[in-house]
Amino acid sequence: MNVFDYIDANPDICHGKPCFKGTRIMVTSVLALLEAGESSKEILEAYPGLTMKHIQAALHLAEQLLDGDQYLRFPSRP
């Protein structure tokens, strides 16, 4: 899947955060809904402009970012 068919980051839209093309729906919004336990069906009902391919692109982008050569340093817990 080419995530760039579905996701774009434009500095003039949503402060440059990745959004689904042709919308102002941020990818993080959909990922947060998935994390909260919302089903894909519920998300698609809430955002009728999206398709299952958009949700898959969001998950694919997250996987690509975490599987990259650079890693995040997680803060130590007190």
N, CA, C and O atoms as a printed pandas DataFrame, in Angstrom:
     atom_number atom_name residue_name chain_id  residue_number  x_coord  y_coord  z_coord
0              1         N          MET        A               1    0.838   -1.178    0.000
1              2        CA          MET        A               1    0.000    0.000    0.000
2              3         C          MET        A               1    0.884    1.244    0.000
3              4         O          MET        A               1    1.880    1.318    0.720
4              5         N          ASN        A               2    0.505    2.197   -0.807
5              6        CA          ASN        A               2    1.200    3.476   -0.824
6              7         C          ASN        A               2    0.395    4.453    0.035
7              8         O          ASN        A               2   -0.642    4.957   -0.398
8              9         N          VAL        A               3    0.872    4.714    1.240
9             10        CA          VAL        A               3    0.135    5.586    2.163
10            11         C          VAL        A               3   -0.045    6.987    1.599
11            12         O          VAL        A               3   -0.982    7.688    1.980
12            13         N          PHE        A               4    0.832    7.403    0.703
13            14        CA          PHE        A               4    0.750    8.744    0.144
14            15         C          PHE        A               4   -0.417    8.900   -0.835
15            16         O          PHE        A               4   -0.714   10.012   -1.271
16            17         N          ASP        A               5   -1.074    7.800   -1.178
17            18        CA          ASP        A               5   -2.313    7.887   -1.947
18            19         C          ASP        A               5   -3.459    8.362   -1.054
19            20         O          ASP        A               5   -4.464    8.868   -1.553
20            21         N          TYR        A               6   -3.315    8.204    0.250
21            22        CA          TYR        A               6   -4.385    8.497    1.198
22            23         C          TYR        A               6   -4.036    9.580    2.223
23            24         O          TYR        A               6   -4.931   10.220    2.775
24            25         N          ILE        A               7   -2.762    9.785    2.476
25            26        CA          ILE        A               7   -2.326   10.685    3.547
26            27         C          ILE        A               7   -1.379   11.741    2.990
27            28         O          ILE        A               7   -0.526   11.461    2.148
28            29         N          ASP        A               8   -1.555   12.969    3.488
29            30        CA          ASP        A               8   -0.693   14.064    3.065
30            31         C          ASP        A               8   -0.390   14.928    4.293
31            32         O          ASP        A               8   -1.168   14.948    5.247
32            33         N          ALA        A               9    0.717   15.626    4.267
33            34        CA          ALA        A               9    1.057   16.586    5.320
34            35         C          ALA        A               9    1.368   17.909    4.635
35            36         O          ALA        A               9    2.371   18.041    3.932
36            37         N          ASN        A              10    0.504   18.872    4.848
37            38        CA          ASN        A              10    0.629   20.176    4.219
38            39         C          ASN        A              10    0.733   21.221    5.326
39            40         O          ASN        A              10   -0.143   21.281    6.190
40            41         N          PRO        A              11    1.781   22.046    5.323
41            42        CA          PRO        A              11    1.944   23.027    6.397
42            43         C          PRO        A              11    0.762   23.994    6.534
43            44         O          PRO        A              11    0.589   24.606    7.588
44            45         N          ASP        A              12   -0.041   24.137    5.494
45            46        CA          ASP        A              12   -1.189   25.043    5.537
46            47         C          ASP        A              12   -2.471   24.376    6.058
47            48         O          ASP        A              12   -3.495   25.040    6.216
48            49         N          ILE        A              13   -2.413   23.080    6.321
49            50        CA          ILE        A              13   -3.594   22.349    6.794
50            51         C          ILE        A              13   -3.246   21.655    8.105
51            52         O          ILE        A              13   -2.294   20.877    8.167
52            53         N          CYS        A              14   -4.010   21.933    9.140
53            54        CA          CYS        A              14   -3.840   21.298   10.466
54            55         C          CYS        A              14   -2.401   21.375   10.962
55            56         O          CYS        A              14   -1.871   20.411   11.513
56            57         N          HIS        A              15   -1.777   22.532   10.759
57            58        CA          HIS        A              15   -0.409   22.794   11.244
58            59         C          HIS        A              15    0.611   21.795   10.703
59            60         O          HIS        A              15    1.632   21.539   11.340
60            61         N          GLY        A              16    0.332   21.229    9.518
61            62        CA          GLY        A              16    1.275   20.309    8.891
62            63         C          GLY        A              16    1.198   18.879    9.393
63            64         O          GLY        A              16    1.990   18.034    8.976
64            65         N          LYS        A              17    0.256   18.595   10.283
65            66        CA          LYS        A              17    0.124   17.222   10.774
66            67         C          LYS        A              17   -0.488   16.356    9.678
67            68         O          LYS        A              17   -1.308   16.839    8.898
68            69         N          PRO        A              18   -0.100   15.084    9.608
69            70        CA          PRO        A              18   -0.647   14.208    8.567
70            71         C          PRO        A              18   -2.169   14.114    8.648
71            72         O          PRO        A              18   -2.743   13.827    9.699
72            73         N          CYS        A              19   -2.803   14.367    7.502
73            74        CA          CYS        A              19   -4.253   14.293    7.356
74            75         C          CYS        A              19   -4.585   13.406    6.162
75            76         O          CYS        A              19   -3.749   13.165    5.291
76            77         N          PHE        A              20   -5.801   12.936    6.146
77            78        CA          PHE        A              20   -6.256   12.179    4.988
78            79         C          PHE        A              20   -6.518   13.153    3.857
79            80         O          PHE        A              20   -7.147   14.193    4.053
80            81         N          LYS        A              21   -6.033   12.813    2.670
81            82        CA          LYS        A              21   -6.120   13.703    1.514
82            83         C          LYS        A              21   -7.546   14.185    1.294
83            84         O          LYS        A              21   -8.504   13.416    1.375
84            85         N          GLY        A              22   -7.660   15.485    1.013
85            86        CA          GLY        A              22   -8.947   16.088    0.719
86            87         C          GLY        A              22   -9.805   16.335    1.946
87            88         O          GLY        A              22  -10.971   16.710    1.821
88            89         N          THR        A              23   -9.236   16.128    3.146
89            90        CA          THR        A              23   -9.983   16.339    4.383
90            91         C          THR        A              23   -9.116   17.122    5.368
91            92         O          THR        A              23   -7.954   17.422    5.095
92            93         N          ARG        A              24   -9.690   17.435    6.482
93            94        CA          ARG        A              24   -8.942   17.982    7.611
94            95         C          ARG        A              24   -8.986   16.983    8.767
95            96         O          ARG        A              24   -8.857   17.358    9.932
96            97         N          ILE        A              25   -9.166   15.736    8.436
97            98        CA          ILE        A              25   -9.198   14.668    9.438
98            99         C          ILE        A              25   -7.766   14.197    9.643
99           100         O          ILE        A              25   -7.134   13.662    8.733
100          101         N          MET        A              26   -7.266   14.408   10.861
101          102        CA          MET        A              26   -5.887   14.023   11.150
102          103         C          MET        A              26   -5.775   12.513   11.370
103          104         O          MET        A              26   -6.660   11.883   11.948
104          105         N          VAL        A              27   -4.687   11.967   10.903
105          106        CA          VAL        A              27   -4.415   10.540   11.062
106          107         C          VAL        A              27   -4.417   10.173   12.545
107          108         O          VAL        A              27   -4.905    9.108   12.924
108          109         N          THR        A              28   -3.875   11.053   13.378
109          110        CA          THR        A              28   -3.836   10.760   14.814
110          111         C          THR        A              28   -5.232   10.630   15.405
111          112         O          THR        A              28   -5.422    9.893   16.373
112          113         N          SER        A              29   -6.205   11.325   14.849
113          114        CA          SER        A              29   -7.583   11.215   15.347
114          115         C          SER        A              29   -8.107    9.801   15.162
115          116         O          SER        A              29   -8.734    9.240   16.060
116          117         N          VAL        A              30   -7.851    9.235   14.001
117          118        CA          VAL        A              30   -8.311    7.870   13.722
118          119         C          VAL        A              30   -7.538    6.866   14.568
119          120         O          VAL        A              30   -8.124    5.920   15.093
120          121         N          LEU        A              31   -6.236    7.059   14.705
121          122        CA          LEU        A              31   -5.449    6.146   15.535
122          123         C          LEU        A              31   -5.908    6.206   16.995
123          124         O          LEU        A              31   -5.958    5.176   17.668
124          125         N          ALA        A              32   -6.239    7.394   17.485
125          126        CA          ALA        A              32   -6.724    7.533   18.862
126          127         C          ALA        A              32   -8.061    6.820   19.042
127          128         O          ALA        A              32   -8.299    6.203   20.080
128          129         N          LEU        A              33   -8.924    6.899   18.050
129          130        CA          LEU        A              33  -10.208    6.198   18.134
130          131         C          LEU        A              33  -10.002    4.685   18.160
131          132         O          LEU        A              33  -10.669    3.973   18.911
132          133         N          LEU        A              34   -9.084    4.206   17.345
133          134        CA          LEU        A              34   -8.780    2.768   17.357
134          135         C          LEU        A              34   -8.229    2.350   18.722
135          136         O          LEU        A              34   -8.607    1.310   19.260
136          137         N          GLU        A              35   -7.341    3.163   19.269
137          138        CA          GLU        A              35   -6.767    2.872   20.583
138          139         C          GLU        A              35   -7.858    2.835   21.656
139          140         O          GLU        A              35   -7.786    2.039   22.593
140          141         N          ALA        A              36   -8.860    3.694   21.514
141          142        CA          ALA        A              36   -9.950    3.774   22.490
142          143         C          ALA        A              36  -10.943    2.622   22.346
143          144         O          ALA        A              36  -11.878    2.495   23.137
144          145         N          GLY        A              37  -10.733    1.790   21.336
145          146        CA          GLY        A              37  -11.599    0.624   21.177
146          147         C          GLY        A              37  -12.709    0.776   20.159
147          148         O          GLY        A              37  -13.539   -0.119   20.002
148          149         N          GLU        A              38  -12.731    1.913   19.459
149          150        CA          GLU        A              38  -13.741    2.091   18.415
150          151         C          GLU        A              38  -13.468    1.113   17.278
151          152         O          GLU        A              38  -12.315    0.846   16.942
152          153         N          SER        A              39  -14.512    0.593   16.703
153          154        CA          SER        A              39  -14.352   -0.321   15.570
154          155         C          SER        A              39  -14.167    0.487   14.284
155          156         O          SER        A              39  -14.499    1.671   14.225
156          157         N          SER        A              40  -13.643   -0.159   13.282
157          158        CA          SER        A              40  -13.494    0.499   11.979
158          159         C          SER        A              40  -14.857    0.963   11.476
159          160         O          SER        A              40  -14.983    2.046   10.905
160          161         N          LYS        A              41  -15.870    0.135   11.694
161          162        CA          LYS        A              41  -17.227    0.488   11.254
162          163         C          LYS        A              41  -17.699    1.769   11.929
163          164         O          LYS        A              41  -18.284    2.632   11.275
164          165         N          GLU        A              42  -17.450    1.905   13.239
165          166        CA          GLU        A              42  -17.861    3.110   13.961
166          167         C          GLU        A              42  -17.112    4.340   13.455
167          168         O          GLU        A              42  -17.688    5.422   13.343
168          169         N          ILE        A              43  -15.837    4.172   13.152
169          170        CA          ILE        A              43  -15.038    5.294   12.645
170          171         C          ILE        A              43  -15.541    5.726   11.279
171          172         O          ILE        A              43  -15.655    6.921   11.007
172          173         N          LEU        A              44  -15.842    4.768   10.423
173          174        CA          LEU        A              44  -16.329    5.092    9.082
174          175         C          LEU        A              44  -17.707    5.749    9.135
175          176         O          LEU        A              44  -18.035    6.577    8.286
176          177         N          GLU        A              45  -18.506    5.384   10.125
177          178        CA          GLU        A              45  -19.812    6.038   10.296
178          179         C          GLU        A              45  -19.630    7.474   10.781
179          180         O          GLU        A              45  -20.375    8.367   10.377
180          181         N          ALA        A              46  -18.640    7.698   11.646
181          182        CA          ALA        A              46  -18.377    9.041   12.166
182          183         C          ALA        A              46  -17.740    9.947   11.110
183          184         O          ALA        A              46  -17.956   11.158   11.111
184          185         N          TYR        A              47  -16.960    9.354   10.216
185          186        CA          TYR        A              47  -16.270   10.098    9.153
186          187         C          TYR        A              47  -16.635    9.489    7.803
187          188         O          TYR        A              47  -15.856    8.714    7.247
188          189         N          PRO        A              48  -17.809    9.827    7.268
189          190        CA          PRO        A              48  -18.276    9.192    6.031
190          191         C          PRO        A              48  -17.375    9.420    4.814
191          192         O          PRO        A              48  -17.501    8.704    3.820
192          193         N          GLY        A              49  -16.473   10.398    4.872
193          194        CA          GLY        A              49  -15.559   10.640    3.758
194          195         C          GLY        A              49  -14.404    9.655    3.698
195          196         O          GLY        A              49  -13.663    9.619    2.716
196          197         N          LEU        A              50  -14.249    8.857    4.747
197          198        CA          LEU        A              50  -13.158    7.883    4.800
198          199         C          LEU        A              50  -13.638    6.504    4.376
199          200         O          LEU        A              50  -14.827    6.190    4.422
200          201         N          THR        A              51  -12.670    5.694    3.962
201          202        CA          THR        A              51  -12.944    4.298    3.614
202          203         C          THR        A              51  -12.021    3.411    4.450
203          204         O          THR        A              51  -11.151    3.904    5.169
204          205         N          MET        A              52  -12.218    2.129    4.347
205          206        CA          MET        A              52  -11.352    1.193    5.062
206          207         C          MET        A              52   -9.898    1.363    4.628
207          208         O          MET        A              52   -8.985    1.147    5.424
208          209         N          LYS        A              53   -9.682    1.743    3.393
209          210        CA          LYS        A              53   -8.316    1.964    2.896
210          211         C          LYS        A              53   -7.634    3.105    3.656
211          212         O          LYS        A              53   -6.425    3.055    3.883
212          213         N          HIS        A              54   -8.389    4.123    4.049
213          214        CA          HIS        A              54   -7.823    5.225    4.835
214          215         C          HIS        A              54   -7.354    4.720    6.197
215          216         O          HIS        A              54   -6.265    5.071    6.651
216          217         N          ILE        A              55   -8.174    3.901    6.845
217          218        CA          ILE        A              55   -7.802    3.359    8.154
218          219         C          ILE        A              55   -6.570    2.467    8.012
219          220         O          ILE        A              55   -5.659    2.529    8.837
220          221         N          GLN        A              56   -6.540    1.649    6.980
221          222        CA          GLN        A              56   -5.378    0.790    6.744
222          223         C          GLN        A              56   -4.130    1.629    6.481
223          224         O          GLN        A              56   -3.042    1.276    6.936
224          225         N          ALA        A              57   -4.275    2.727    5.758
225          226        CA          ALA        A              57   -3.130    3.608    5.480
226          227         C          ALA        A              57   -2.605    4.217    6.775
227          228         O          ALA        A              57   -1.392    4.340    6.949
228          229         N          ALA        A              58   -3.502    4.601    7.690
229          230        CA          ALA        A              58   -3.076    5.166    8.973
230          231         C          ALA        A              58   -2.278    4.136    9.773
231          232         O          ALA        A              58   -1.234    4.460   10.338
232          233         N          LEU        A              59   -2.761    2.918    9.819
233          234        CA          LEU        A              59   -2.052    1.859   10.541
234          235         C          LEU        A              59   -0.728    1.533    9.871
235          236         O          LEU        A              59    0.273    1.289   10.546
236          237         N          HIS        A              60   -0.722    1.529    8.558
237          238        CA          HIS        A              60    0.506    1.237    7.819
238          239         C          HIS        A              60    1.549    2.327    8.065
239          240         O          HIS        A              60    2.730    2.026    8.235
240          241         N          LEU        A              61    1.119    3.589    8.083
241          242        CA          LEU        A              61    2.046    4.685    8.351
242          243         C          LEU        A              61    2.639    4.553    9.748
243          244         O          LEU        A              61    3.846    4.719    9.927
244          245         N          ALA        A              62    1.802    4.258   10.738
245          246        CA          ALA        A              62    2.291    4.084   12.110
246          247         C          ALA        A              62    3.309    2.943   12.165
247          248         O          ALA        A              62    4.345    3.068   12.818
248          249         N          GLU        A              63    3.026    1.857   11.496
249          250        CA          GLU        A              63    3.955    0.714   11.482
250          251         C          GLU        A              63    5.269    1.090   10.811
251          252         O          GLU        A              63    6.339    0.730   11.302
252          253         N          GLN        A              64    5.201    1.805    9.704
253          254        CA          GLN        A              64    6.415    2.217    8.996
254          255         C          GLN        A              64    7.270    3.135    9.864
255          256         O          GLN        A              64    8.493    3.001    9.890
256          257         N          LEU        A              65    6.639    4.064   10.570
257          258        CA          LEU        A              65    7.387    4.995   11.412
258          259         C          LEU        A              65    8.062    4.276   12.577
259          260         O          LEU        A              65    9.183    4.621   12.949
260          261         N          LEU        A              66    7.397    3.290   13.149
261          262        CA          LEU        A              66    7.975    2.559   14.277
262          263         C          LEU        A              66    9.000    1.527   13.843
263          264         O          LEU        A              66    9.830    1.094   14.643
264          265         N          ASP        A              67    8.945    1.136   12.587
265          266        CA          ASP        A              67    9.871    0.124   12.087
266          267         C          ASP        A              67   11.072    0.758   11.379
267          268         O          ASP        A              67   11.831    0.062   10.705
268          269         N          GLY        A              68   11.245    2.063   11.527
269          270        CA          GLY        A              68   12.324    2.767   10.847
270          271         C          GLY        A              68   13.678    2.528   11.496
271          272         O          GLY        A              68   13.798    1.775   12.463
272          273         N          ASP        A              69   14.670    3.167   10.960
273          274        CA          ASP        A              69   16.031    3.027   11.460
274          275         C          ASP        A              69   16.282    3.846   12.717
275          276         O          ASP        A              69   17.223    3.567   13.460
276          277         N          GLN        A              70   15.456    4.844   12.962
277          278        CA          GLN        A              70   15.637    5.675   14.149
278          279         C          GLN        A              70   14.579    5.282   15.172
279          280         O          GLN        A              70   13.430    5.004   14.827
280          281         N          TYR        A              71   14.985    5.266   16.417
281          282        CA          TYR        A              71   14.081    4.829   17.464
282          283         C          TYR        A              71   13.879    5.929   18.487
283          284         O          TYR        A              71   14.763    6.750   18.729
284          285         N          LEU        A              72   12.713    5.927   19.073
285          286        CA          LEU        A              72   12.401    6.897   20.129
286          287         C          LEU        A              72   13.003    6.420   21.441
287          288         O          LEU        A              72   13.043    5.223   21.723
288          289         N          ARG        A              73   13.460    7.351   22.221
289          290        CA          ARG        A              73   13.909    7.008   23.579
290          291         C          ARG        A              73   12.746    7.285   24.507
291          292         O          ARG        A              73   12.257    8.411   24.599
292          293         N          PHE        A              74   12.317    6.259   25.183
293          294        CA          PHE        A              74   11.204    6.405   26.107
294          295         C          PHE        A              74   11.745    6.892   27.451
295          296         O          PHE        A              74   12.782    6.422   27.920
296          297         N          PRO        A              75   11.035    7.833   28.062
297          298        CA          PRO        A              75   11.520    8.352   29.353
298          299         C          PRO        A              75   11.508    7.269   30.422
299          300         O          PRO        A              75   10.631    6.404   30.430
300          301         N          SER        A              76   12.491    7.321   31.329
301          302        CA          SER        A              76   12.502    6.344   32.430
302          303         C          SER        A              76   11.431    6.713   33.431
303          304         O          SER        A              76   11.108    7.883   33.635
304          305         N          ARG        A              77   10.908    5.714   34.027
305          306        CA          ARG        A              77    9.856    5.938   35.026
306          307         C          ARG        A              77   10.509    6.151   36.382
307          308         O          ARG        A              77   11.505    5.510   36.717
308          309         N          PRO        A              78    9.923    7.071   37.161
309          310        CA          PRO        A              78   10.518    7.343   38.493
310          311         C          PRO        A              78   10.359    6.170   39.440
311          312         O          PRO        A              78   10.800    6.238   40.587
